[in-house]
């Protein structure tokens, strides 16, 4: 409890995660496929779904003090936890690589003489170094980046609405490549599903109580995440491109916003490295986290150089169907299997593989493919119900040590 943090400290770190340029990119995809009214509704609905996920995970983490990696051990077993941790690792490396590439691309867009590759490498190295410093440095950077991105995001939206002739003008702009409303919501959820479900425990285990965790996550998702999605969506509707660097350049904002853009990308990317290394450290505790952070940075830079950025749409589709079921599983364990009281890990022998967790995850994933209702909601509810029932029937699988 002596390591718990205050409300403002947690809020700035949490907003530093969610104020991410890749969310603007996802918002850009939504804005390019829906009319203005549906764009606003889709972003609000996706943020509300993310808020529910994040609040649930925040309450679990604040009450248990457990990181994602340790929660996964209870739900999937000592060896089984490698699977959700692997998703965190691949996902955080993926986000990191996109962020590193965006730093290079933004620099190249503003200064065409400077190639993307060396700047992407330098950005990746710098982001890795600050992530090695942990929560304290992440807080400093978030305190600087968050207010600035709010200012420039608001300016970008204001210019876009003004150039379109107001809200009525925005409403009248046709969509060249319309998409299904449910697909747009899935993009919005997928853009930060990993953050809501998998990053939240690593941050909110520092919360002094569940109330603090809930308030922080509601503000983060309903205000922060919605703001970022709409920033990208509104700009995309007017400029015709979901590409953030090109969008800001067309609005004449890239030069004044360049440092802000880099700071924003930086604060999010270091969060990816921090959470990813924390999760991996839970399954390989003998390896120093410093070496894990360095490994993340190196692999992330390689991903950036081989063009992972080009698979952005497919990537968030994958995340929107595989990550949300995990929240249902963790919540079922917390409420039903362990009845809000996880045992001390040193006092119990956890199963090598918890079959119930994997059954619930697979069934939840399959539920996301059912052409009925909202896929992201279906998979959460189904995963929760399946894990709760299996937990009551099969038990936790944990045995007290002699």
KAFEN-V834554 format. One record per pair of residues at least 12 apart in sequence whose ideal C-beta (glycine too) atoms are under 8 Angstrom apart, sorted by the first residue. I is the first residue (numbers start at 1). J is the second residue. Records with the same first field share a line. If there is no record, write none. Layout:
# KAFEN-V834554
I = J ; J
This chain:
# KAFEN-V834554
1 = 208
3 = 206
4 = 206 ; 207 ; 208
5 = 135 ; 206 ; 207 ; 208
6 = 208
7 = 212 ; 215 ; 216
9 = 139 ; 206
10 = 203 ; 204 ; 206 ; 207 ; 212 ; 213 ; 216
11 = 216 ; 219 ; 220
12 = 139 ; 142 ; 143 ; 146
13 = 135 ; 138 ; 139 ; 142 ; 203 ; 271
14 = 203 ; 216 ; 217 ; 220 ; 224
15 = 142 ; 146 ; 219 ; 220 ; 224
16 = 138 ; 139 ; 141 ; 142 ; 145 ; 146 ; 267 ; 268 ; 271
17 = 195 ; 199 ; 203 ; 220 ; 267 ; 268 ; 271
18 = 192 ; 195 ; 220 ; 221 ; 224 ; 225 ; 228
19 = 145 ; 146 ; 149 ; 150 ; 224 ; 227 ; 228 ; 264 ; 267 ; 268
20 = 95 ; 99 ; 192 ; 228 ; 264 ; 265 ; 268
21 = 99 ; 102 ; 244 ; 261 ; 264 ; 265 ; 268
22 = 95 ; 98 ; 99 ; 102 ; 191 ; 268 ; 312
23 = 191 ; 192 ; 225 ; 228 ; 229 ; 232
24 = 153 ; 228 ; 229 ; 231 ; 232 ; 235 ; 244
25 = 191 ; 232 ; 242 ; 243 ; 244 ; 312
26 = 187 ; 188 ; 190 ; 191 ; 229 ; 232 ; 316
27 = 43 ; 188 ; 191 ; 228 ; 229 ; 230 ; 231 ; 232 ; 233 ; 236 ; 242
28 = 232 ; 233 ; 235 ; 236 ; 241 ; 242 ; 243 ; 244 ; 247
29 = 184 ; 187 ; 236 ; 242 ; 313
30 = 42 ; 43 ; 179 ; 184 ; 187 ; 188 ; 229 ; 232 ; 233 ; 236
31 = 232 ; 233 ; 234 ; 235 ; 236 ; 237 ; 242
32 = 175 ; 176 ; 177 ; 236 ; 237 ; 240 ; 241 ; 242
33 = 175 ; 177 ; 178 ; 179 ; 183 ; 184
34 = 175 ; 178 ; 179 ; 181 ; 184
35 = 171 ; 173 ; 175
36 = 167 ; 170 ; 171 ; 173 ; 234 ; 237
37 = 171
38 = 181 ; 184
39 = 184 ; 230 ; 233 ; 234 ; 237
40 = 230
41 = 181
42 = 181 ; 184 ; 185 ; 188
43 = 188 ; 226 ; 229 ; 230 ; 233
44 = 226
45 = 185 ; 188
46 = 184 ; 185 ; 186 ; 187 ; 188 ; 189 ; 191 ; 229
47 = 188 ; 221 ; 222 ; 225 ; 226 ; 229
48 = 221 ; 222
49 = 185 ; 189 ; 324 ; 374 ; 376 ; 377
50 = 188 ; 189 ; 192 ; 193 ; 196 ; 221 ; 225
51 = 196 ; 217 ; 218 ; 221 ; 222
53 = 193 ; 196 ; 197 ; 200 ; 324 ; 327 ; 380
54 = 195 ; 196 ; 197 ; 200 ; 217 ; 220 ; 221
55 = 213 ; 214 ; 217 ; 218
56 = 327 ; 330 ; 331
57 = 196 ; 197 ; 200 ; 201 ; 204 ; 217 ; 327 ; 330
58 = 200 ; 201 ; 204 ; 207 ; 210 ; 213 ; 214 ; 216 ; 217
59 = 210 ; 213 ; 214 ; 334
60 = 201 ; 330 ; 331 ; 334
61 = 200 ; 201 ; 202 ; 203 ; 204 ; 205 ; 207 ; 213
62 = 204 ; 205 ; 207 ; 208 ; 209 ; 210 ; 212 ; 213
63 = 210 ; 334 ; 340
64 = 205 ; 334 ; 342
65 = 205
66 = 201 ; 205 ; 342
67 = 201 ; 202 ; 205 ; 278 ; 279 ; 282
68 = 84 ; 85 ; 88 ; 198 ; 199 ; 201 ; 202 ; 275 ; 278 ; 279 ; 282
69 = 81 ; 85 ; 278 ; 279 ; 280 ; 281 ; 282 ; 283
70 = 282 ; 345
71 = 201 ; 330 ; 333
72 = 84 ; 85 ; 279 ; 282
73 = 282 ; 345 ; 350
74 = 333 ; 338 ; 342 ; 350 ; 354 ; 396 ; 398
75 = 329 ; 330 ; 333 ; 354 ; 357 ; 387
76 = 353 ; 354 ; 357 ; 358
77 = 350 ; 351 ; 352 ; 353 ; 354 ; 357 ; 397
78 = 350 ; 351 ; 352 ; 353
79 = 352 ; 353
80 = 351 ; 352 ; 353 ; 354 ; 357 ; 358
81 = 282 ; 283
82 = 283
83 = 358
84 = 198 ; 326
85 = 279 ; 280 ; 282 ; 283
87 = 194 ; 198 ; 322 ; 323
88 = 194 ; 198 ; 275 ; 276 ; 279 ; 280
89 = 276 ; 279 ; 280 ; 296
91 = 194 ; 198 ; 276 ; 319 ; 323
92 = 194 ; 272 ; 273 ; 275 ; 276 ; 296
93 = 272 ; 276 ; 296 ; 299 ; 300 ; 303
94 = 303 ; 308 ; 315
95 = 194 ; 268 ; 269 ; 272
96 = 124 ; 127 ; 269 ; 272 ; 273 ; 276 ; 296 ; 297 ; 300 ; 303 ; 304
97 = 124 ; 300 ; 301 ; 302 ; 303 ; 304 ; 308 ; 309
98 = 304 ; 308 ; 309 ; 312
99 = 123 ; 127 ; 265 ; 266 ; 268 ; 269 ; 272
100 = 120 ; 121 ; 123 ; 124 ; 127 ; 269 ; 300 ; 301 ; 304
101 = 116 ; 120 ; 304 ; 308 ; 309
102 = 244 ; 245 ; 261 ; 265 ; 309
103 = 119 ; 120 ; 123 ; 262 ; 265 ; 266
104 = 116 ; 117 ; 118 ; 119 ; 120 ; 121 ; 123 ; 304
105 = 120 ; 245 ; 309
106 = 244 ; 245 ; 254 ; 258 ; 261 ; 262 ; 265
107 = 119 ; 258
109 = 245 ; 246 ; 249 ; 254
110 = 245 ; 249 ; 254 ; 255 ; 258
117 = 305
120 = 301 ; 304 ; 305
121 = 301 ; 305
123 = 262 ; 265 ; 266 ; 269
124 = 269 ; 297 ; 300 ; 301 ; 304
125 = 297 ; 301
126 = 266
127 = 266 ; 269 ; 270 ; 273 ; 297
128 = 270 ; 273 ; 293 ; 294 ; 296 ; 297 ; 300
130 = 266 ; 270
131 = 269 ; 270 ; 271 ; 273 ; 274 ; 277 ; 293 ; 296 ; 297
132 = 290 ; 293 ; 294
134 = 274
135 = 206 ; 274
137 = 270
138 = 267 ; 270 ; 271 ; 274
141 = 263 ; 266 ; 267 ; 270
142 = 267
144 = 263
145 = 260 ; 263 ; 264 ; 266 ; 267
146 = 267
148 = 259 ; 260 ; 263 ; 264
149 = 260 ; 261 ; 263 ; 264
150 = 227
151 = 260
152 = 253 ; 256 ; 257 ; 260 ; 261
153 = 227 ; 228 ; 231
155 = 253
156 = 231 ; 234 ; 235 ; 247 ; 248 ; 251 ; 253 ; 257
157 = 230 ; 231 ; 234 ; 235
159 = 251 ; 253
160 = 234 ; 235 ; 237 ; 238 ; 239 ; 251
161 = 234 ; 238
163 = 238
164 = 237 ; 238
170 = 234 ; 237 ; 238
173 = 237 ; 238
176 = 240
182 = 374 ; 375
185 = 374 ; 376
186 = 316 ; 317 ; 320 ; 321 ; 375 ; 376
187 = 313 ; 316 ; 317 ; 320
188 = 229
189 = 320 ; 324 ; 376
190 = 315 ; 316 ; 317 ; 318 ; 319 ; 320 ; 323
191 = 229 ; 316
192 = 221 ; 225
193 = 319 ; 320 ; 323 ; 324 ; 376
194 = 319 ; 323
196 = 217 ; 221 ; 327
197 = 323 ; 324 ; 326 ; 327 ; 330
198 = 275 ; 279 ; 323 ; 326
199 = 271 ; 275
200 = 217
202 = 274 ; 275 ; 278 ; 279
204 = 216 ; 217
232 = 244 ; 247
235 = 247 ; 248 ; 251
239 = 251
244 = 261
245 = 261
248 = 261
269 = 300
272 = 296 ; 300
273 = 293 ; 296 ; 297 ; 300
274 = 293
276 = 296
277 = 289 ; 292 ; 293 ; 296
280 = 292
320 = 368 ; 375 ; 376
321 = 365 ; 368 ; 369 ; 375 ; 376 ; 379
322 = 365
324 = 364 ; 368 ; 376 ; 379 ; 380 ; 383
325 = 360 ; 361 ; 364 ; 365 ; 367 ; 368 ; 379 ; 380 ; 382 ; 383
326 = 361 ; 383
327 = 380 ; 383
328 = 360 ; 364 ; 379 ; 380 ; 381 ; 382 ; 383 ; 384 ; 385 ; 387
329 = 357 ; 360 ; 361 ; 364 ; 383 ; 384 ; 387
331 = 384
332 = 360 ; 383 ; 384 ; 385 ; 387 ; 388 ; 391
333 = 357 ; 387 ; 391 ; 396
335 = 388
336 = 387 ; 388 ; 391 ; 392
337 = 387 ; 388 ; 391 ; 392 ; 395 ; 396
338 = 396
343 = 398 ; 400
346 = 401
347 = 400 ; 401
348 = 398 ; 399 ; 400 ; 401
349 = 398 ; 399 ; 400 ; 401
350 = 397 ; 398
351 = 397 ; 398
354 = 397
355 = 394
356 = 387 ; 390 ; 391 ; 394 ; 397
357 = 387
359 = 386 ; 390
360 = 383 ; 384 ; 386 ; 387 ; 390
361 = 383
363 = 382 ; 383 ; 386
364 = 379 ; 380 ; 382 ; 383 ; 386
365 = 379
367 = 379 ; 381 ; 382 ; 383
